[in-house]
C-alpha cells in the first residue's frame, strides 16, 4: 500500500554532504528536481531566498499541526509539576 498514492508529487529534494578529497573539509549542496507541470502551480522556482522561506513556512506549519495533534508541550508541562 502506498500512503501517498492520492497525492501527485512533482518536486523531489536531495541533500548531499561530502568530504572534499583534497581539502579534508565537509561541504554540502542541494539538488532539486522539479517537473514541468510544477511551473504552472508555483510562481517562483524553489531556489535561494524563496526556497529558504518556503522551508521555514512549511516547518512551522508542520510543527503547529504536530503539536495540535499530539500536544506534547502540554504533556511535558504536566509531567514537570
KETI-905376 format. One record per residue (C-alpha): residue number from 1; residue in three letters; z negated, y negated, x. Coordinates in steps of 0.1 Angstrom, whole numbers, plus 5000, padded with zeros to 4 digits. Each point is the difference from the previous one (the first is absolute). Example, Ala and Ser with C-alpha at 12.3 -4.5 7.8 and 13.67 -1.06 7.14 Angstrom:
+-----+---------+------+-------+------+
! num ! residuo !   up ! north ! east !
+-----+---------+------+-------+------+
!   1 !     ALA ! 4922 !  5045 ! 5123 !
!   2 !     SER ! 5007 !  4966 ! 5014 !
+-----+---------+------+-------+------+
END
This chain:
+-----+---------+------+-------+------+
! num ! residuo !   up ! north ! east !
+-----+---------+------+-------+------+
!   1 !     UNK ! 5000 !  5000 ! 5000 !
!   2 !     UNK ! 5009 !  4966 ! 5013 !
!   3 !     UNK ! 4974 !  4973 ! 4990 !
!   4 !     UNK ! 5024 !  4972 ! 5006 !
!   5 !     UNK ! 5030 !  5015 ! 4983 !
!   6 !     UNK ! 5000 !  4973 ! 4972 !
!   7 !     UNK ! 5002 !  4972 ! 5026 !
!   8 !     UNK ! 5032 !  4990 ! 5018 !
!   9 !     UNK ! 4993 !  4993 ! 5036 !
!  10 !     UNK ! 5023 !  4976 ! 5018 !
!  11 !     UNK ! 4980 !  4989 ! 5031 !
!  12 !     UNK ! 4983 !  5021 ! 5027 !
!  13 !     UNK ! 4978 !  4988 ! 5028 !
!  14 !     UNK ! 4994 !  5016 ! 5034 !
!  15 !     UNK ! 4977 !  4986 ! 5027 !
!  16 !     UNK ! 5003 !  5015 ! 5035 !
!  17 !     UNK ! 4975 !  4994 ! 5028 !
!  18 !     UNK ! 5012 !  5010 ! 5034 !
!  19 !     UNK ! 4989 !  4999 ! 5036 !
!  20 !     UNK ! 5024 !  4981 ! 5022 !
!  21 !     UNK ! 5010 !  5023 ! 5028 !
!  22 !     UNK ! 5000 !  4974 ! 5028 !
!  23 !     UNK ! 4974 !  4974 ! 4989 !
!  24 !     UNK ! 4974 !  5026 ! 4988 !
!  25 !     UNK ! 4993 !  4978 ! 4970 !
!  26 !     UNK ! 5002 !  5007 ! 4963 !
!  27 !     UNK ! 5023 !  4983 ! 4976 !
!  28 !     UNK ! 5010 !  5005 ! 4964 !
!  29 !     UNK ! 5029 !  4991 ! 4978 !
!  30 !     UNK ! 5009 !  5004 ! 4963 !
!  31 !     UNK ! 5031 !  5015 ! 4986 !
!  32 !     UNK ! 5009 !  4992 ! 4964 !
!  33 !     UNK ! 5027 !  5019 ! 4981 !
!  34 !     UNK ! 5011 !  4982 ! 4969 !
!  35 !     UNK ! 5027 !  5012 ! 4975 !
!  36 !     UNK ! 5027 !  4976 ! 4989 !
!  37 !     UNK ! 4987 !  5002 ! 4964 !
!  38 !     UNK ! 4967 !  4984 ! 5011 !
!  39 !     UNK ! 5019 !  4967 ! 5008 !
!  40 !     UNK ! 5004 !  4995 ! 4963 !
!  41 !     UNK ! 4963 !  5004 ! 4994 !
!  42 !     UNK ! 4986 !  4979 ! 5028 !
!  43 !     UNK ! 5008 !  4964 ! 5009 !
!  44 !     UNK ! 4992 !  5005 ! 5038 !
!  45 !     UNK ! 5002 !  5028 ! 5025 !
!  46 !     UNK ! 4967 !  5016 ! 5009 !
!  47 !     UNK ! 4998 !  4984 ! 5034 !
!  48 !     UNK ! 4978 !  4974 ! 5019 !
!  49 !     UNK ! 4977 !  4978 ! 4980 !
!  50 !     UNK ! 5012 !  5012 ! 4966 !
!  51 !     UNK ! 4993 !  5036 ! 5010 !
!  52 !     UNK ! 4964 !  4991 ! 5012 !
!  53 !     UNK ! 4994 !  4981 ! 4968 !
!  54 !     UNK ! 5012 !  5029 ! 4979 !
!  55 !     UNK ! 4979 !  5026 ! 5019 !
!  56 !     UNK ! 4969 !  4978 ! 4996 !
!  57 !     UNK ! 5006 !  4994 ! 4963 !
!  58 !     UNK ! 5006 !  5038 ! 4993 !
!  59 !     UNK ! 4969 !  5009 ! 5021 !
!  60 !     UNK ! 4978 !  4976 ! 4979 !
!  61 !     UNK ! 5015 !  5013 ! 4968 !
!  62 !     UNK ! 4993 !  5036 ! 5011 !
!  63 !     UNK ! 4965 !  4992 ! 5010 !
!  64 !     UNK ! 4992 !  4983 ! 4967 !
!  65 !     UNK ! 5014 !  5029 ! 4980 !
!  66 !     UNK ! 4982 !  5026 ! 5021 !
!  67 !     UNK ! 4967 !  4981 ! 4995 !
!  68 !     UNK ! 5006 !  4997 ! 4963 !
!  69 !     UNK ! 5005 !  5037 ! 4997 !
!  70 !     UNK ! 4974 !  5014 ! 5024 !
!  71 !     UNK ! 4975 !  4971 ! 5001 !
!  72 !     UNK ! 4987 !  5009 ! 5035 !
!  73 !     UNK ! 4986 !  4966 ! 5007 !
!  74 !     UNK ! 4978 !  5003 ! 4969 !
!  75 !     UNK ! 4989 !  5035 ! 5010 !
!  76 !     UNK ! 4992 !  4988 ! 5035 !
!  77 !     UNK ! 4978 !  4972 ! 4987 !
!  78 !     UNK ! 4981 !  5025 ! 4977 !
!  79 !     UNK ! 4994 !  5024 ! 5030 !
!  80 !     UNK ! 4986 !  4971 ! 5021 !
!  81 !     UNK ! 4973 !  4993 ! 4975 !
+-----+---------+------+-------+------+
END
